[in-house]
Amino acid sequence: MALTTTTALCLRKVDFSETSQILTLLTDKLGIVGAIAKGAKREKSSIGGPLDLMCLYNVVLYDRSKRGTLSILAQAELQDFFPAARGSYARFMAVESIRELLLSIELGPNDAPSLMLLTVKAMRDLASGPPPQVLARFAWGLLRGLGVEPVVTQCVLTGAEPSGRVAVNFSVREMGLIAPPHHEGRSDLVKLKPETLKALRALAIDEPADGIAVDAWTAAFTLLAWLVAMQGGRRLKTVRLLHTTAGDRH
């Protein structure tokens, strides 16, 4: 077994016997892996104590991921528990949304360092930034890390740019905007209001985010979250259904 020292964010924990934990960890060297922390809940644990959700650790793992079985956590040292990100109910729910999105994908070693940095930045940005905007930026970055970038500045079929004054259609299948009359007969469309499109455009081309309403960021995040979940074929629990949040109601 290879001994690996890495940074890890705890995404899931399940009690295993009276003293141990089964963990899902986002690591910057191995990607997302499962691990067992034997004896973590003992009073004099060699690991350093049980791990908590969405806390950042330096860990030592006996890596068994290539065997398709749980790695063994040998040591864990707490680095950051992001207290400011849990300072309100809205921020707490934002942390839960980040956790759920990470659990909805598969992530290997190659993309792990950049997505670990993205996640830690989002957790720290929640200390002062508006949660919907932080979440939208995180989901956009996560999609990019998975090799997917939605086209929100022009029609994917014609190249026509939206006016920014009327609602537009986004094709989930084409992963981009669809201009009339190409939207007719499609069942994979989400209608986006101009303000929602403005938020998505700000993410795509790094435009200033001044003056964009909270509802627009919420709708943008909802769309992006479901696009992330589609990559892993998973269902989301903390994010409401796409058609009820990213469409005409916003």
Long-range contacts (C-beta under 8 A, 24 or more apart in sequence): 1-62, 1-63, 1-64, 1-72, 2-62, 2-63, 3-60, 3-61, 3-62, 3-63, 3-74, 4-29, 4-30, 4-60, 4-61, 4-62, 4-63, 5-58, 5-59, 5-60, 5-61, 6-30, 6-58, 6-59, 6-61, 7-56, 7-57, 7-58, 7-59, 7-79, 7-116, 8-56, 8-57, 8-58, 8-59, 8-61, 8-76, 9-54, 9-55, 9-56, 9-57, 9-102, 9-116, 9-119, 9-120, 10-51, 10-52, 10-53, 10-54, 10-55, 10-57, 11-53, 11-54, 11-99, 11-102, 11-103, 12-53, 12-99, 12-103, 13-50, 13-51, 13-52, 13-53, 15-41, 21-50, 21-51, 22-70, 23-51, 23-73, 24-103, 25-59, 26-102, 26-107, 26-112, 26-115, 26-116, 26-119, 27-59, 27-61, 27-112, 27-116, 28-112, 28-113, 28-116, 28-117, 29-109, 29-112, 29-113, 30-61, 30-63, 30-65, 30-71, 30-109, 30-112, 31-106, 31-107, 31-108, 31-109, 31-110, 31-111, 31-112, 32-102, 32-105, 32-106, 32-107, 32-112, 33-61, 33-63, 33-65, 33-71, 34-65, 34-70, 34-71, 35-61, 35-70, 35-71, 35-72, 35-73, 36-70, 36-71, 36-72, 36-73, 37-73, 37-76, 38-72, 38-73, 40-73, 40-76, 46-74, 46-75, 47-73, 47-74, 47-75, 47-76, 48-75, 48-76, 48-77, 48-78, 49-76, 51-76, 52-81, 53-99, 54-82, 54-85, 54-95, 54-98, 54-99, 54-123, 55-80, 55-81, 55-82, 56-80, 56-81, 56-82, 56-120, 56-123, 80-120, 80-123, 82-123, 82-124, 82-126, 82-127, 84-124, 84-126, 84-127, 84-128, 85-123, 85-124, 85-126, 85-127, 87-127, 90-131, 91-126, 91-131, 93-131, 93-238, 94-126, 94-131, 94-134, 94-135, 95-123, 95-126, 96-238, 97-135, 97-221, 97-225, 97-238, 97-239, 98-122, 98-123, 98-135, 98-138, 100-236, 100-237, 100-238, 100-239, 101-138, 101-139, 101-142, 101-225, 101-228, 101-229, 101-236, 102-142, 103-234, 104-228, 104-229, 104-231, 104-232, 104-234, 104-236, 105-142, 105-146, 105-228, 105-229, 105-231, 105-232, 105-234, 106-232, 111-145, 111-146, 114-145, 115-141, 115-142, 115-145, 118-142, 118-145, 130-214, 130-217, 132-214, 132-217, 132-218, 132-221, 133-199, 133-209, 133-212, 133-214, 133-217, 135-217, 135-221, 135-225, 136-199, 136-203, 136-217, 136-220, 136-221, 136-224, 137-203, 139-221, 139-224, 139-225, 139-227, 139-228, 140-203, 140-204, 140-224, 142-224, 142-228, 143-224, 143-227, 143-228, 143-231, 146-228, 146-231, 148-175, 148-227, 148-231, 149-204, 150-175, 150-176, 150-200, 150-204, 150-224, 150-227, 151-175, 151-176, 151-177, 152-176, 152-177, 152-197, 152-200, 152-201, 152-203, 152-204, 153-177, 153-201, 153-204, 153-205, 155-179, 155-182, 157-182, 158-182, 162-197, 164-194, 164-197, 164-198, 165-194, 166-194, 167-191, 167-192, 167-193, 167-194, 167-248, 168-192, 168-194, 168-197, 170-223, 172-226, 172-227, 172-230, 175-227, 190-223, 190-242, 190-243, 190-246, 190-247, 191-247, 191-248, 192-219, 192-223, 192-246, 192-247, 193-219, 193-248, 193-250, 195-250, 196-220, 196-223, 196-246, 196-250, 200-224, 215-250, 216-250, 218-245, 218-250, 219-245, 219-246, 219-250, 220-246, 222-246
